[in-house]
Amino acid sequence: MPFGLISSLDLGSAFVGRPLFRASHLGPALNYAHSSIDLLRPIIVGFNAAGTPTALELPLWQAAVALAFKVTHSTWYGWANVTSLLLFATGVWPFFQLSRHYAGARAFSVRGHFD
């Protein structure tokens, strides 16, 4: 249920043209989409006046979004939402299993549905 709500918010905002991203995240992805993907020299839009590559973080998400842009031949911002949802979904099950291991099965059992 919560994943469905998160998915509908992300995809709904993309379809109406109001994505929930900041320029510091989507800007490098757009630059990567129009040129080559270089993780060591991300250009962050509006970060400095000279346009010098400045790494605030390792831009793996930006590279994944740029790859989606390149594969689809489109810079629709919704691909950033889809990429975020895919990355989020791949982490839910391992996190649940880790939590279940350390907190115990009783903490996660809803009348035996997870046993």
N, C-alpha and C positions, 0 to 999 in steps of 0.2 A: 504493500500500500504506500509507504513513504517513497519508495523508488518511483512509483507511478506518478506521484505528485511532483517530485523533483523533475522527472522527465517531461511531464506536461508543462511545467513552468518554463523550463529551458527551451523546449521546442516551440511552445506557444509564443514566447517572446521573440524567437527567431523568425517565426512566420509573419508576425505583425511588424517586423523590422525594428525592434527595440531590444537588441541583445544586451546581456548583462556583463559586458566586458569593458575593461579600461584600455585606453590607448597604449599603455605600456606593455600590455599583454598581446593585444591583437595587432599592433603596429609591426613588431618584428615578424609575425606570421605573414602579414601582407607583403613585407619586404622580401621574405624568403620565397613567397609564392611567385614573385615577379623576377627573382634572380636565383642564385644558388643558395642552398641551405648551409650556412656556416655557423656552427654553434659557438665558435670562439669570438666572432665579431658581430654580435647582434646590434642592429641600429634601432634604438628606441625612439619613437616619434615624440618630439617635444622635450626630450630629456636634456639636451644641451644644444646650444646655438650652432655649433660647428658640424653637427652630424657625425661626430666621432663615435665609433663603435664602443659602447659601454655595456658591460655585462653586469646586471643587477642580480641575476641568478642564472643557472644553467638552463637555457631555453629549450628544454625537451618538449614541453607542451606546445610551444610555438612552432617547433619543427614538425611535430605530429599534425598540427593544424595546417601548416604549409603543405605537407605531404597530401593531406585531404584536398586542399585547394588545387594542387597540381594534378592529382589523379582525376578529379572531376572537371577540370578545366573551368572552374568557377570560383569566385571569391565571395560566395554567399556566406554571410556570417554564421548562418545556421550550422555549417560544417564545424565551426569551433564548438558549438553546443553539443553536437553529436560526438565529437572527439572527447569532450569533457565527460559526457555520459558513459562512453565506452571505458575510459580510464577509471571512472568511479565504479562502474559495474565490475570491473576486473578485481577491484580491491575489496568489495563487500564480502564475498564468500570466504576468502582467507582471513579477514578480520573477524568475521563471525566465528570461524573455527578456532582461531587463537583465543578469542574471548571465552568461548565455550570451554576450551581446555583449561584456562586459568581460573575461571569463575565457577566451573562445574556445570554439569548438565541440568541440575535443578534450577539454576538461575535463568536458563533459557527454555525450559520446558513449558509449553502451553498445552497442558493435558496430554502430554506424550507425543506431540506432533514432530518434535525434533529428535526423538530417540530412535 
